[in-house]
Amino acid sequence: MSSVSLRASGDAAASRLEITGVRVRLGKTLALAGVDLDVAPGEVVALFGPNGAGKSTLLRVAAGMLRPQDGRVRWPAVAGDPRAAIGYVGHHTFFSDALSARENLTFFGRMYGMSRAAAAARAGTLLREEGLLLFAEEPVGGFSRGMQQRLAICRALMHEPDLLLLDEPWSGLDADAGARLSARLMARRAAGGAALVCSHDFEAALAVADRYVLLAAGRVREVGVAAPFRGRPQAFAERYREMVRPRRPAAVTVRPEVVTGRVATPRPVAGPRWGAACLTVAGRDLLLELRGRENVAALGVFGLLVATMFGFAFDPLGQDLRPVFTGVLLIALLFAGLLGMGRSFARELGNDALAGMAAAPCAPSAIFYGKCLANAAFLVAAEVVLVPIFFMLLLVHFPAHPGAFLLALGLGSVGLIAVASLTGAIAAHTRAGEVLQPLLALPLLSPLLVAAVRLAETSVVGASTLAVGSGTPWAGLLIAFDLVYLTLPAFLFDFVLEVSA
């Protein structure tokens, strides 16, 4: 079995994309059964095949979004992550419906290493060229299917990639937009760029393609020159039906010589720095929260309900609630945090926005920690409001020496954010994600909750941690817990993104 290779090609002039012996199994289905395919500089390759042939899977492999179980993928030689030279359009737009067209494009420009000013300028240029400038500040959730498709094409072109991977790009486009896309492909081919285009529109795809590839049952059935079939979609349809008819796997693949456009060496491009990617993801989530206020509202309302419920359940005037106060407060923050933070990944499902971020040339851990930063801001905002309310409703005085209390609250919050964010990402793509996340998170958070309650109560009940030393072991346990669950996602989140892709 050959080794899996996902790296930049050492010979930039040889190919923009080279796929050799790629096999992908999705569950029990063999989606790709040893596919060989290459795309040269200055070449457009049209990929055809029936539904379920493996076309979209092949494009996701080519985009670096899905790792094959076997085979080799080589991309252009670039400085840094090869995905920085790839523009991808899939079945989903990858956009956040609550953000405007300009905000979505600027975000993806930043995720591909562009400065904020350069991304905003490039977004304005593409919106103008696509006739969408009048809608630049409108939320994309209100766009028609065709407008969203045009915007997705703009997203793929934001960083001026050397290789375009387009899955049904003409779908939903009107005649003018379709002609504009075809003109873009021909212009990029003339400039030395390359494209792999998957489509059921024979006429449009063959009009711009140099070669075609027929894929069926996860195998390449035929590779041929597109020129003889231009303007003759019916003749190609007959050839297509003949070649994709079920047959034995040992089909003959023809590899004719094709004259391509000008060969150009790929530009030295690189993705964003790790910290910049983190801040970009966090800034987007904070902007989404300002628009919808979903997480802060969930955290705040749930916490207030718990505080009010315990205020009525106990008699703050007739009994001392300090021994149970920290447990009540931290349990309320725990459940409120799980409720709010799980939504930060669940809301990415609509347009598969998480997969769009995974296709960007940044470390998967940057996406996770960016989400954690945003979740931290939500939780701190909720704590600023809820903690004083708990003290007032339960008639407990704020500690005169609050060091242990604030330390427990801070360390407990860090662990909660890490675990809630990771389990939220895992559960988001399941059918019962809102139920599954607490089932995954609560067993993991049990030691955190116990340690935080024990450490905080030494301050609330009036004991001095420094004098007694009783809080030291609990503080050590909290620090160890936080380090473990802040470190694990750096190694696990790549797998989480791949499984959810």
PEPE-V469063 format. One record per pair of residues at least 4 apart in sequence whose C-alpha atoms are under 6 Angstrom apart, sorted by the first residue. I is the first residue (numbers start at 1). J is the second residue. Records with the same first field share a line. If there is no record, write none. Layout:
I = J, J
//
This chain:
2 = 71
4 = 70, 71, 72
5 = 72, 73
6 = 73
7 = 74
8 = 74, 75, 76, 77, 82
9 = 74, 75, 76, 77
10 = 77
12 = 76, 77
15 = 39, 40, 41
16 = 39, 40, 41, 75, 76
17 = 38, 39, 74, 75
18 = 38, 73, 74
19 = 36, 37, 38, 72, 73
20 = 36, 71, 72
21 = 34, 35, 36, 71
22 = 34, 35, 70, 71
23 = 32, 33, 34, 68, 69, 70
24 = 31, 32, 68, 69
25 = 29, 30, 31
31 = 54, 218
32 = 54, 218
33 = 218, 219
35 = 219
41 = 192, 193, 194, 263
42 = 189, 192, 193, 194, 260, 261, 262, 263
43 = 189, 194, 260
44 = 194, 195, 196, 209, 210
45 = 196, 209, 210, 211, 212
46 = 197, 198, 209, 212
47 = 197, 198, 212, 213
48 = 214
49 = 53, 214, 215, 216
53 = 216, 217, 218
54 = 218
60 = 65, 66
61 = 65, 66
65 = 359
78 = 82, 268, 269
79 = 268, 269, 270
80 = 270
81 = 361
83 = 361
84 = 270, 271, 361
85 = 161, 162
86 = 161, 163, 164
87 = 156, 161, 164
88 = 156, 165, 166
89 = 166, 167
90 = 167
92 = 351
93 = 152, 351
94 = 351, 352, 353, 356
95 = 351, 353
97 = 139, 140, 141
98 = 139
99 = 103, 139
100 = 137, 138, 139, 140
101 = 136, 140
102 = 136
105 = 123, 155
106 = 119, 120
109 = 114, 119, 158
110 = 114
112 = 271, 272
113 = 271, 272
114 = 119
115 = 119
119 = 123
126 = 154
127 = 132, 133
128 = 132, 133
143 = 147, 148
146 = 172, 173
162 = 193
163 = 194, 195
164 = 195
165 = 195, 196
166 = 197
167 = 198
168 = 198, 199
170 = 178
173 = 177, 178
174 = 178
188 = 193
189 = 193, 194, 261
190 = 261, 262
192 = 262, 263, 264
202 = 206, 233
203 = 233
206 = 226, 230
207 = 230
210 = 226
211 = 224, 225, 226
212 = 223, 224, 226
213 = 222, 223
214 = 220, 221, 222
215 = 219, 220, 221
216 = 244
221 = 251, 253
222 = 253, 254
223 = 254, 255
229 = 236
236 = 240
271 = 361
272 = 277
274 = 366
277 = 366
278 = 366, 370
279 = 283, 370
281 = 370
282 = 370, 371, 373, 374
286 = 374
289 = 293
293 = 297
295 = 340
296 = 300, 378
297 = 301
298 = 340
299 = 336, 340
300 = 382
302 = 336
303 = 332
307 = 390
310 = 314
311 = 393, 394
316 = 394, 395
321 = 325
322 = 461
326 = 330, 453, 457
327 = 331, 453
330 = 334
333 = 337
337 = 341
338 = 342, 420
342 = 424
343 = 347
345 = 425
346 = 428
348 = 352, 353, 354
355 = 501
364 = 494
365 = 490
366 = 370
372 = 376
382 = 386
383 = 387
390 = 394
391 = 395, 396
399 = 460
402 = 406
403 = 407
404 = 456, 459
405 = 456, 459
406 = 410
408 = 412, 452, 455, 456
409 = 413
412 = 452
415 = 482
416 = 420
417 = 421
418 = 485, 486
420 = 424
423 = 427, 437
424 = 428, 437
427 = 433, 436, 437
428 = 433
432 = 436
433 = 437
437 = 441
438 = 442
451 = 474
452 = 456
453 = 457
455 = 471, 474
457 = 461
458 = 463
459 = 463
465 = 469, 470, 471
482 = 486
483 = 487
489 = 493
497 = 501
//
